Structures are given as C-alpha cells and as structure tokens.
C-alpha cells in the first residue's frame, strides 16, 4: 500500500510532499520574522497611534477567514498569482497573523527594558536591539509560532484548494484527495498509507522545535 500510494494514481506523492515542504517552510520563515518584527514595534517602539493600531490589529482576530477570502482572491487573480504558491506564502511575510503578533508582544514586554537602554548606550539602534537582544531571548515564543505555523500550513486544505488548480502544484492535503474522486477510481489502501506518512513531517518538526522551546525557556529563566 505504501509503495502504491507513494507512486500515486496520477502523480507521484513525492511531488505533493515537495510542494507542502516549500509552502510550509517559507510560511514559517515569513510568519516568524514578520510577526516578531511587528511585535517588536508594538512592544518597544514609541510612535503615534500605537495603541490604536494595536487594538485595530486585535480586532482582526474577530473576522472570519471567509470574510476576506473573496477580496483576497480577486486581488491575487489580478496580480496573476493564482495557480502559484505566492497567495499561500506572501501573506505570511506581511505580518497578517494577529494571534502570533499578540503572543509575541506579551512576551517582549516581559523582557527588561534595561537591556534596551544598555544597548542604546553602546550605540545600538532599534534594528540591532531587535536582532541581537530580543530574538535570542525570545526562543520559546518564536518556536511556538514556528510549530503552529508549520502545522496549520501543512494541514491547510481550503487555501490550496482555492488557489491551486494544476495537480503538479498540489500540496499533501490536496494530494490525499486524488485517491478518491467522482469517477469511482479509488485506492483506500494508498490513501490510508499516505495519511500516515503525511503526519511524519509534522512529528519531526515538532520534535526539533520542542527541544528549542525547552532550551529557550531554561536559558531565558537563567538570564532573567
């Protein structure tokens, strides 16, 4: 069943795994970087209307995904991004996930401001403080964001279903659907086998970042 499932009914499942790894990998990088940068601005920088923009960002948590789906699709279609991975990746680089921004803001506020002041006395600017101080001390929250971003992106079915039409671009979740279709051509043995294999990357990713999460918590506790 595993060999038959890996070969797929019409396309090798290795293609779906590769596509999912590309989308999930870039999504993790973009989400962690962009959300941490936005969180640093809200937690550490002083600018006009900071509280207003922070409250406005939190209000977006109450918007269902379906509310923005049609405008996003129209925008991406006009940009010519439909049938590419860009609609699934680019929003992650725009700090569009208010949940992780809020999570990181609360963590950054717990880091003593004396560290910022000491760095500023040494001539460090905001970017250097963010890169050299805030990020190394924020391993637990960054690892948490990375884990959840990877899991949610890997398991996403609706997003790829909307934007990807070519089978060669399918992710794992869409690839599993190819084992059962309306033509009656089904392979439940291959479906179950690939369903098991689809969990492996999530499990491995969690194990790696769980170690970083635990080490970060211990190190942060000692530094404080």
PAGUTOR-470925 format. One line per 5 residues: their letters; for each residue y, x negated, z negated of N, C-alpha, C. Coordinates in Angstrom, 3 decimals, padded with zeros to 6 digits. Atoms other than C-alpha are relative to their C-alpha. Layout:
A	Y X Z Y X Z Y X Z; ...
//
This chain:
XXXXX	-001.203 -000.821 000.000 000.000 000.000 000.000 001.263 -000.861 000.000; -001.184 000.855 000.081 002.405 -002.834 -000.823 000.286 -000.659 001.348; -000.200 000.642 -001.305 001.857 -004.632 002.484 000.462 001.025 001.025; -000.376 -001.055 -000.941 002.056 -001.403 004.455 001.416 000.496 -000.281; -001.342 -000.444 000.358 005.134 -000.330 002.534 001.060 -001.026 000.352
XXXXX	-000.971 001.049 -000.300 006.847 -003.698 002.977 000.281 -000.070 001.504; -000.198 -000.012 -001.451 006.305 -003.526 006.733 000.791 001.219 000.455; -000.785 -001.188 -000.293 007.795 -000.028 006.701 -000.565 000.821 001.134; 000.426 -000.876 -001.085 007.306 002.899 009.026 000.682 -000.372 001.314; -000.754 000.341 -001.211 010.041 001.869 011.466 000.762 -001.318 -000.135
XXXXX	-000.753 001.233 000.253 011.926 -001.043 009.862 -000.584 -000.683 -001.223; 000.535 000.742 001.136 010.715 -003.786 007.543 000.855 000.228 -001.239; -000.727 -000.259 001.234 011.641 -003.152 003.936 000.813 -001.209 -000.441; -000.786 001.193 000.329 012.919 -006.727 003.691 001.446 000.160 000.462; -001.358 -000.265 -000.490 015.933 -005.562 005.725 000.775 000.817 -001.025
XXXXX	-000.664 -000.844 000.994 016.725 -002.895 003.137 000.315 -000.792 -001.267; -000.239 000.827 001.179 016.356 -005.381 000.280 001.183 -000.938 000.234; -001.101 000.914 -000.319 018.684 -007.839 002.004 001.337 000.727 -000.015; -001.242 -000.781 -000.021 021.311 -005.156 002.603 000.442 000.381 -001.406; -000.341 -000.374 001.371 021.156 -003.986 -001.007 000.496 -001.195 -000.800
XXXXX	-000.443 001.204 000.701 021.479 -007.546 -002.296 001.411 -000.394 000.424; -001.348 000.324 -000.484 024.546 -008.119 -000.108 001.033 000.934 -000.622; -000.949 -000.984 000.526 026.264 -004.908 -001.174 000.144 -000.138 -001.514; -000.044 000.087 001.460 025.340 -005.230 -004.862 000.629 -001.306 -000.464; -000.546 001.296 000.393 026.190 -008.935 -005.048 001.507 -000.056 000.137
XXXXX	-001.449 000.010 -000.198 029.667 -008.594 -003.561 000.684 001.031 -000.894; -000.577 -001.019 000.878 030.268 -005.434 -005.605 000.156 -000.527 -001.418; -000.082 000.591 001.341 029.523 -007.290 -008.837 001.154 -000.991 -000.070; -001.073 001.000 -000.014 031.833 -010.173 -007.916 001.370 000.675 000.044; -001.286 -000.664 -000.144 034.644 -007.881 -006.826 000.383 000.819 -001.210
XXXXX	-000.306 -000.872 001.125 034.392 -005.442 -009.712 000.343 -000.795 -001.248; -000.253 000.806 001.201 034.215 -008.073 -012.453 001.341 -000.716 000.117; -001.250 000.746 -000.170 037.078 -010.127 -011.016 001.212 000.930 -000.017; -001.160 -000.877 -000.122 039.425 -007.261 -010.103 000.271 000.771 -001.291; -000.184 -000.765 001.236 038.835 -005.206 -013.253 000.467 -000.891 -001.142
XXXXX	-000.442 000.913 001.058 039.229 -008.229 -015.535 001.444 -000.418 000.220; -001.385 000.364 -000.297 042.469 -009.176 -013.771 000.945 001.140 -000.369; -000.823 -001.153 000.363 043.858 -005.650 -014.154 000.036 000.189 -001.510; 000.056 -000.139 001.456 042.704 -005.518 -017.770 000.866 -001.050 -000.683; -000.851 001.053 000.561 044.430 -008.838 -018.494 001.470 000.397 000.090
XXXXX	-001.391 -000.432 -000.157 047.686 -007.417 -017.124 000.357 001.075 -001.020; -000.277 -001.066 000.961 047.443 -004.301 -019.301 -000.032 -000.501 -001.441; 000.183 000.449 001.380 046.379 -006.206 -022.414 000.974 -001.089 -000.415; -000.759 001.184 000.372 048.560 -009.315 -022.249 001.403 -000.082 000.598; -001.295 000.144 -000.654 051.473 -008.980 -019.829 000.927 001.150 -000.372
XXXXX	-001.012 -001.012 000.270 054.695 -007.123 -020.523 000.699 000.345 001.311; -000.695 -000.444 -001.201 056.021 -005.073 -017.612 000.403 001.458 -000.174; -000.572 -001.335 000.145 057.973 -001.885 -017.174 -001.023 001.081 000.348; 000.907 -001.117 -000.237 055.923 001.295 -017.459 -001.458 -000.326 -000.232; 001.393 000.411 000.197 052.812 -000.481 -018.673 -000.840 001.129 -000.617
XXXXX	000.757 -001.070 000.659 051.725 002.353 -020.991 -000.200 001.196 000.924; 000.114 -001.122 -000.944 052.429 004.952 -018.308 -001.098 -000.264 001.021; 001.007 000.325 -001.011 050.326 003.171 -015.691 -001.394 -000.075 -000.604; 001.307 000.054 000.664 047.560 002.592 -018.216 -000.532 001.411 -000.237; 000.412 -001.391 000.212 047.494 006.296 -019.116 -000.378 000.660 001.323
XXXXX	000.312 -000.561 -001.313 047.563 007.223 -015.426 -001.356 -000.485 000.494; 001.303 000.542 -000.392 044.610 004.932 -014.807 -001.130 000.714 -000.739; 001.029 -000.684 000.782 042.657 006.572 -017.636 -000.216 001.427 000.490; 000.131 -001.369 -000.500 043.349 009.986 -016.138 -000.918 000.075 001.214; 000.892 -000.007 -001.167 041.429 008.970 -013.023 -001.464 000.131 -000.406
XXXXX	001.373 -000.170 000.471 038.282 008.990 -015.175 -000.427 001.464 000.033; 000.310 -001.429 000.009 038.522 012.780 -015.188 -000.165 000.567 001.406; 000.147 -000.467 -001.378 038.479 013.003 -011.381 -001.446 -000.156 000.461; 001.358 000.131 -000.559 035.035 013.782 -009.936 000.024 -000.825 001.283; 000.093 000.837 -001.199 033.869 011.438 -007.200 000.202 000.817 001.267
XXXXX	-000.078 -000.841 -001.194 033.719 014.350 -004.763 001.443 000.324 000.387; -001.398 -000.327 -000.292 037.491 014.931 -005.049 000.605 -001.001 000.976; -000.578 001.053 -000.844 038.333 011.611 -003.391 -000.900 -000.375 001.177; 000.965 000.391 -001.031 035.321 011.474 -001.074 000.538 000.221 001.412; -000.480 -000.307 -001.356 036.869 013.189 001.963 001.193 -000.871 000.388
XXXXX	-001.106 000.904 -000.374 040.204 011.277 001.866 -000.466 -001.435 000.239; 000.509 001.354 -000.192 038.309 008.016 001.480 -000.740 -000.126 001.330; 000.756 000.061 -001.254 036.003 008.817 004.376 000.944 000.007 001.202; -000.968 -000.051 -001.104 038.936 009.727 006.640 000.708 -001.341 000.148; -000.680 001.300 -000.035 040.714 006.501 005.686 -000.898 -001.080 000.585
XXXXX	000.915 001.041 -000.480 037.675 004.306 006.267 -000.373 000.210 001.471; 000.299 -000.264 -001.412 036.935 006.025 009.570 001.157 -000.454 000.882; -001.163 000.441 -000.769 040.491 005.375 010.764 000.091 -001.525 000.051; 000.009 001.460 000.018 040.094 001.736 009.755 -001.160 -000.580 000.804; 001.153 000.468 -000.758 036.856 001.554 011.737 -001.069 -000.637 -000.863
XXXXX	000.946 000.616 000.937 034.783 000.707 008.672 -001.304 000.775 -000.149; 001.245 -000.766 000.086 032.157 003.450 008.996 -001.093 -000.747 000.761; 001.143 000.750 -000.530 028.709 002.002 009.764 000.100 -001.489 -000.307; -000.039 001.373 000.512 029.627 -001.187 007.902 -000.121 000.067 -001.517; 000.091 000.050 001.459 029.268 -002.339 004.305 001.372 000.045 -000.673
XXXXX	-001.343 000.116 000.573 033.051 -002.509 003.824 000.390 001.174 -000.903; -000.364 -001.092 000.907 033.522 001.028 002.377 -000.712 -000.068 -001.347; 000.750 000.118 001.248 030.932 000.157 -000.271 000.435 -001.210 -000.814; -000.335 001.255 000.667 032.336 -003.291 -001.111 001.487 -000.124 -000.308; -001.438 000.238 000.149 036.113 -003.361 -000.587 000.608 000.718 -001.206
XXXXX	-000.587 -000.641 001.182 036.978 -000.714 -003.247 -000.288 -000.739 -001.303; 000.316 000.757 001.208 035.279 -002.949 -005.820 000.994 -001.130 -000.229; -000.990 001.069 000.118 037.879 -005.646 -005.106 001.403 000.541 -000.269; -001.304 -000.629 000.222 040.718 -003.169 -005.740 000.126 000.581 -001.400; -000.041 -000.464 001.397 040.011 -002.542 -009.447 000.003 001.523 -000.064
XXXXX	000.040 -001.455 -000.083 039.050 001.056 -008.700 -000.816 000.644 -001.112; 000.858 -000.544 001.053 036.734 001.447 -011.706 000.738 -000.036 -001.332; -000.815 -000.069 001.211 038.896 002.612 -014.606 -000.824 -000.207 -001.264; 000.845 000.147 001.189 035.961 002.618 -017.020 -000.090 -001.457 -000.435; 000.138 001.410 000.344 035.479 -001.147 -016.851 001.345 -000.619 -000.360
XXXXX	-001.325 000.499 000.374 039.228 -001.801 -016.968 000.297 000.351 -001.450; -000.223 -000.427 001.384 039.488 000.220 -020.170 -000.865 -000.806 -000.964; 000.916 000.764 000.848 036.454 -001.560 -021.624 000.518 -001.420 -000.210; -000.476 001.377 000.100 037.914 -004.991 -020.870 001.336 -000.091 -000.727; -001.282 -000.003 000.714 041.382 -004.077 -022.135 -000.233 -000.012 -001.503
XXXXX	000.285 -000.043 001.435 039.944 -003.216 -025.534 -000.566 -001.327 -000.489; 000.554 001.293 000.400 038.016 -006.494 -025.620 001.086 -001.067 -000.008; -001.067 001.000 -000.075 041.019 -008.591 -024.527 000.970 000.139 -001.166; -000.923 -000.213 001.115 043.173 -007.013 -027.223 -000.555 -000.548 -001.312; 000.606 000.571 001.201 040.712 -008.319 -029.799 000.050 -001.513 -000.050
XXXXX	-000.127 001.464 -000.029 041.295 -011.937 -028.731 001.370 -000.368 -000.549; -001.285 000.335 000.640 044.034 -013.539 -030.900 001.054 -000.451 001.008; -001.097 000.388 -000.879 047.399 -013.862 -029.173 000.468 -001.429 -000.267; -000.381 001.379 000.294 047.868 -017.208 -030.880 -000.542 -000.972 001.048; 000.557 000.848 -001.051 045.629 -018.681 -028.198 000.913 -000.010 001.228
XXXXX	-000.940 -000.075 -001.115 048.042 -017.462 -025.516 001.249 -000.823 -000.290; -001.223 000.706 000.364 051.030 -018.841 -027.393 -000.210 -001.508 000.017; 000.294 001.435 -000.017 049.374 -022.231 -027.847 -000.104 -000.514 001.434; 000.121 000.404 -001.402 048.539 -022.359 -024.150 001.361 -000.032 000.685; -001.337 -000.024 -000.592 052.102 -021.407 -023.200 000.822 -001.194 -000.448
XXXXX	-000.701 001.189 000.486 053.432 -024.230 -025.366 -000.455 -001.243 000.755; 000.513 001.121 -000.797 051.249 -026.564 -023.306 000.363 000.132 001.475; -000.458 -000.169 -001.374 052.842 -025.227 -020.127 -000.875 000.888 000.860; 000.886 -000.873 -000.775 050.159 -022.744 -019.095 000.708 001.301 000.361; -000.537 -001.276 -000.441 051.173 -019.710 -017.080 -001.022 001.109 -000.166
XXXXX	000.928 -001.134 000.153 049.574 -016.239 -017.011 -001.343 -000.218 000.693; 001.252 000.198 -000.721 047.006 -017.201 -014.375 -000.901 -000.987 -000.726; 000.809 001.000 000.699 045.855 -020.269 -016.305 -000.541 000.563 -001.309; 000.471 -000.631 001.243 045.646 -018.277 -019.548 -001.170 000.927 000.300; 001.078 -000.914 -000.396 043.542 -015.667 -017.782 -001.264 -000.770 000.353
XXXXX	001.161 000.704 -000.537 041.250 -018.195 -016.111 -000.647 -000.935 -001.019; 000.511 001.034 000.899 040.918 -020.820 -018.838 -000.299 000.505 -001.410; 000.165 -000.474 001.382 041.094 -018.740 -022.024 -000.701 001.350 -000.054; 000.514 -001.355 000.133 040.439 -015.045 -021.505 -001.411 000.152 000.564; 001.321 -000.173 -000.608 037.478 -015.243 -019.145 -001.110 -000.698 -000.782
XXXXX	001.084 000.646 000.764 035.455 -017.858 -021.099 -000.316 000.703 -001.315; 000.224 -000.688 001.272 035.926 -015.841 -024.304 -000.497 001.431 000.186; 000.344 -001.400 -000.274 035.020 -012.561 -022.616 -001.359 000.153 000.661; 001.324 -000.056 -000.625 031.471 -013.316 -021.526 -000.760 001.291 -000.304; 000.767 -001.233 000.271 029.958 -010.285 -023.338 000.445 001.186 000.844
XXXXX	-000.473 -001.170 -000.743 032.187 -007.686 -021.688 -000.136 -000.215 001.506; 000.189 000.282 -001.425 032.005 -009.418 -018.298 -001.462 000.186 000.398; 001.426 -000.178 -000.271 028.209 -009.496 -018.494 -000.368 001.480 000.008; 000.247 -001.443 000.030 028.184 -005.810 -019.434 000.459 000.660 001.293; -000.518 -000.556 -001.253 030.364 -004.958 -016.441 -000.876 -000.396 001.185
XXXXX	000.847 000.467 -001.099 028.179 -007.066 -014.150 -001.324 000.755 000.037; 001.289 -000.695 000.070 024.954 -005.423 -015.343 000.120 001.432 000.511; -000.136 -001.401 -000.395 026.194 -001.856 -014.957 000.429 000.135 001.459; -000.409 -000.060 -001.405 027.899 -002.553 -011.625 -001.188 -000.224 000.922; 001.171 000.279 -000.834 024.715 -004.039 -010.201 -000.965 001.180 000.005
XXXXX	000.948 -001.119 000.088 022.526 -001.189 -011.454 000.524 001.213 000.763; -000.561 -001.186 -000.654 024.877 001.555 -010.265 000.081 -000.179 001.512; -000.096 000.239 -001.440 025.401 -000.066 -006.861 -001.382 -000.021 000.636; 001.365 000.075 -000.537 021.711 -000.810 -006.341 -000.626 001.393 000.101; 000.599 -001.337 000.033 020.747 002.762 -007.269 000.807 001.042 000.778
XXXXX	-000.853 -000.967 -000.700 023.545 004.370 -005.253 -000.680 000.507 001.272; 000.578 -000.628 -001.195 022.199 006.794 -002.672 001.063 000.712 000.833; -000.970 -000.849 -000.693 025.159 009.001 -001.828 000.973 -000.819 000.841; -000.958 000.825 -000.737 027.601 006.242 -000.802 -000.563 -000.536 001.308; 000.604 000.462 -001.256 025.305 004.538 001.716 -000.364 001.140 000.947
XXXXX	000.347 -001.141 -000.852 024.193 007.967 002.966 001.207 000.473 000.803; -001.211 -000.467 -000.667 027.796 008.841 003.835 000.473 -000.986 001.067; -000.666 000.989 -000.853 028.902 005.575 005.434 -000.933 -000.760 000.940; 000.919 000.791 -000.817 025.754 004.012 006.919 -000.880 000.922 000.837; 000.789 -000.833 -000.905 024.115 005.591 009.961 -001.120 -000.768 000.696
XXXXX	001.033 000.812 -000.652 022.158 002.720 011.518 -001.060 -000.401 -001.013; 001.078 000.337 000.917 018.759 002.128 009.953 000.007 -001.481 -000.368; -000.052 001.435 000.287 019.295 -001.626 010.177 001.002 -000.326 -001.101; -000.986 000.192 001.068 022.155 -001.183 007.662 -000.401 000.690 -001.298; 000.406 -000.767 001.176 020.231 000.967 005.178 -000.207 -000.908 -001.210
XXXXX	000.323 000.662 001.262 020.038 -000.056 001.538 -001.381 000.457 -000.463; 001.337 -000.321 000.497 016.876 000.208 -000.556 -000.160 001.497 -000.237; 000.116 -001.422 000.309 017.619 003.757 -001.700 -000.148 000.839 001.268; 000.162 -000.709 -001.275 018.050 004.959 001.879 -001.314 -000.381 000.666; 001.266 000.447 -000.578 015.047 002.889 002.923 -001.182 000.771 -000.555
XXXXX	001.089 -000.781 000.597 012.829 004.789 000.496 -000.116 001.370 000.658; 000.027 -001.319 -000.641 013.813 007.995 002.243 -000.741 -000.031 001.332; 000.655 000.078 -001.313 012.341 006.717 005.518 -001.509 000.214 -000.088; 001.443 -000.213 000.141 008.833 007.066 004.078 -000.363 001.477 000.080; 000.233 -001.444 -000.141 009.215 010.857 004.111 001.140 000.580 000.820
XXXXX	-001.042 -000.610 -000.818 011.110 012.719 006.830 -000.462 001.358 000.509; 000.259 -001.372 -000.450 011.280 016.109 008.506 -001.040 000.080 001.108; 000.987 -000.017 -001.088 008.884 015.086 011.289 -001.426 000.072 -000.522; 001.331 -000.034 000.590 005.977 015.094 008.851 -000.664 -001.356 -000.064; 000.537 001.360 000.044 005.495 011.354 009.155 000.290 -000.582 -001.373
XXXXX	-000.204 000.406 001.385 004.999 010.346 005.517 -001.036 -001.026 -000.417; 000.896 001.002 000.566 003.487 007.450 003.623 000.319 -000.105 -001.485; -000.311 -000.047 001.422 003.467 008.244 -000.068 -000.492 -001.242 -000.733; 000.461 001.242 000.611 001.443 005.152 -000.933 001.033 -001.099 000.139; -001.054 000.982 -000.213 004.079 002.907 000.626 001.257 000.338 -000.767
XXXXX	-001.180 -000.440 000.742 006.828 004.979 -000.981 -000.098 -000.392 -001.466; 000.167 000.336 001.414 005.432 004.531 -004.489 -000.015 -001.510 -000.215; 000.049 001.460 000.125 004.746 000.830 -003.904 001.397 -000.599 000.089; -001.354 000.531 -000.155 008.304 000.144 -002.698 000.931 000.490 -001.107; -000.786 -000.474 001.142 009.720 002.267 -005.510 -000.168 -000.932 -001.192
XXXXX	000.254 000.957 001.080 008.073 -000.108 -007.972 000.722 -001.315 000.275; -000.654 001.263 -000.344 009.351 -003.188 -006.121 001.519 000.100 -000.087; -001.455 -000.157 000.034 012.872 -001.754 -005.987 000.564 -000.167 -001.404; -000.451 000.167 001.384 013.035 -001.982 -009.785 000.084 -001.470 -000.383; 000.093 001.417 000.371 012.277 -005.721 -009.859 001.355 -000.698 -000.006
XXXXX	-001.302 000.677 000.043 015.780 -006.986 -008.855 000.871 000.440 -001.169; -000.770 -000.493 001.139 017.385 -004.758 -011.491 -000.497 -000.635 -001.288; 000.593 000.584 001.199 014.987 -006.053 -014.132 000.377 -001.474 -000.129; -000.333 001.424 000.032 015.600 -009.703 -013.199 001.484 -000.213 -000.270; -001.442 000.126 000.213 019.379 -009.249 -013.053 000.353 000.286 -001.453
XXXXX	-000.260 -000.336 001.398 019.362 -007.614 -016.464 -000.444 -001.126 -000.925; 000.479 001.091 000.845 017.293 -010.432 -017.964 000.965 -001.178 000.011; -000.926 001.133 -000.110 019.688 -013.100 -016.672 001.283 000.272 -000.768; -001.282 -000.280 000.626 022.856 -011.394 -017.849 -000.150 000.447 -001.444; 000.225 -000.289 001.411 021.298 -010.223 -021.098 000.099 -001.279 -000.813
XXXXX	-000.105 001.289 000.687 020.974 -013.884 -022.060 001.462 -000.423 -000.135; -001.419 000.337 000.057 024.622 -014.488 -021.171 000.739 000.902 -000.976; -000.633 -000.948 000.911 025.579 -011.380 -023.114 -000.215 -000.417 -001.444; 000.313 000.405 001.373 023.822 -012.542 -026.282 000.679 -001.317 -000.349; -000.647 001.286 000.246 025.086 -016.120 -025.960 001.512 000.162 -000.135
XXXXX	-001.438 -000.215 000.068 028.613 -014.875 -025.360 000.429 000.621 -001.308; -000.323 -000.621 001.281 028.582 -012.680 -028.439 -000.058 -001.026 -001.122; 000.140 001.021 001.037 027.345 -015.562 -030.605 001.130 -001.020 000.071; -001.056 000.995 -000.169 029.856 -018.036 -029.153 001.358 000.569 -000.373; -001.275 -000.623 000.331 032.759 -015.609 -029.459 000.155 000.152 -001.499
XXXX	-000.054 -000.140 001.447 031.890 -014.955 -033.073 000.324 -001.307 -000.693; -000.271 001.297 000.613 031.923 -018.660 -033.901 001.429 -000.457 000.271; -001.344 000.450 -000.338 035.209 -019.281 -032.065 001.050 000.761 -000.776; -000.967 -000.789 000.759 036.894 -016.475 -033.920 -000.065 -000.349 -001.483
//
